[in-house]
Amino acid sequence: MSAHGDQLAHGGTALLADTLTLAGPGPVLLDGFDVVLVPENHARETVARLDGLAGLYPVGAVFACGDAWGFLLPEESGDPAWPPLARYIGASATLTLPPAPRPDAAPGWIRWRQDRIYTAPLLLHAVLAKRHRPDDGPTRPPTRARVQA
C-alpha cells in the first residue's frame, strides 16, 4: 500500500474528500483504494444484508456509478476473484467518482460514513457470492414417485 493508501486506511475520510476535490470533475485515479461496482438492485440487497450483521458495521462509503453502486475497498482486494455480477476495479485505474461530499449534501454518494471509508471486502465478497450460487435459486418441490404393484 502506498503512503497515500496508509493515510486513507487510518481515518482518511477527509483525505479522500480532499483528493476528490483536488481532482475536480471527471475521471479520478484510484490511488490507495479499489472499487467494486455492483448493479443497483443487487447492491441495495447487499447493503441491507451487510447492515443486518449484528455488531458489525462492514459498509463504508458507497457511490452511484451509472446503474451500479460502487463500494470502496482497501487496495489489493482482488482475491479471491469476485462473482460475475461484481466488476472489480483495482487501484491505479481511473473511474469517475461523484464530487466530494459537502456538509449539507453529497449528491452521488449513497452513503458517506465519517467513521469508515472501506467496505469489508471479505464480507462483501461472501454476500455477493452466496447471493448468486446456483443452489440459492428457486427450487421445485420434490416429485412423488409412484410405485406400481
N, C-alpha and C positions, 0 to 999 in steps of 0.2 A: 504494500500500500504506500502511496506517495505521502509526503509530508502534508500535502493538502488533504489527502484522504484521512490521515491521522487526526487532523483538526476536525474534520467532519464527524469522525467516529466518536469524538469526545465533546458532545454537546454542540455540534456545529450548525444548528438550525439557522442562526444569524449569519454564519459564514456562507451557507448555501444561498440564503436570500441575497446576500451581497454579491455572490457570484452571478446569480441570475440577473440582478440589477445591472451589474457591470457589463454583462454580455449583451444587454439590450434585446430588442425583438429579433426573432429569427433563430436559427439553429444554435444550440449550446453544446460545447464539447463536454461530454460526460467525464469529469475528472474526479476520481475518488469515490465514485458510486456507479452501480449498474442499474438497469431498469428492466422490469418485466411488464410487458403490455398484455392485458387480458381483456377479451371482449366484454363490453359493459354489462350485459346480462349475467355473465358468469362472475364478473368482478363484484357485483352487488351481493350475490350469494356468498362469494368467498369472504368478503369483508364481514358479513353477518356471521358466518361460521367462525371466523377467527375472533371476532368480538365476543362470541359466546364461550370462549375458553376461560373458565373461571380462574381468576387470579392472575391472568396473563394479559398483557397489552401488546400483542405482536404486530399491530398495524401502525405503520408510520405515515409519512406524507404520501398522498395519492393524488394524481392529477389526471385531468381529462386529456386524451390524445386522439382526436377523431372519434371513432366509435368504440374506443378502448379506454381503459383506465391504466395508468402507469404507476407501478409500485416501485419506490426507490429501495434498492438493496445495497448491502456492502459490496465493495469491489471484489471481483473474482467469485461471484455467486453462481457461476455457470454449471457447476457439477453438483449433483447429478443432472443429467440432461432434463430439461423442462418438458412437461407434457405438450402435445402438439398444439393445444389451444393457446398456450402462452408463448409470446415472442420475446425472447431474451436479447437484450442489447447490452453488450459489455462496455466497460469504461474505455475511453479513447474513441468511442463512436460519437457521432453528433445526432442530436434529437432536438426538436422544437419543444421547449417547455413553456408553460404559461408564465406570464410576468411574475416577478417575485411578489409574495403575499404582502398586502398592506394591512395596517392595523384594523381598518374598518371593513375591508372587502378583499377577497382573494379569488377573483374570477379565474376559473380554470382549475383551481385546486379543489378536489373533492374533500380532502382532509389535509389540514396543515397543523401538525402537532408541535407544540413548543418543546415537548419533552423528548420526542424521538423523531428522527428523520426516516430511519430504515424500518422496513417490514422484516420480520424474522424470516429469512429465506427458506429454512428447512420446514417451518410450519406452513408457509405459503405453498411450497412445493407439495407437501403432503396433502393439503386440502385440494389443490388442483388435480393431483394425480388420483386421489380417491374419488373425486367427482367424476372422473372420466375413465374409470376402469370398466371393461366390458361387463363385469359381474355386477356393476351398480345399475345397470339398465333395468327396464321393466321386465318383470318375469311373468311367464304364463303359468296358470295353475297346472298342477300335475294332471296328466290324463289318467283315467282309470282303466286299468286293463280288465278285460272280461275273460273269465275262464270258462271255456265250454266243456261240459261234462259229457 
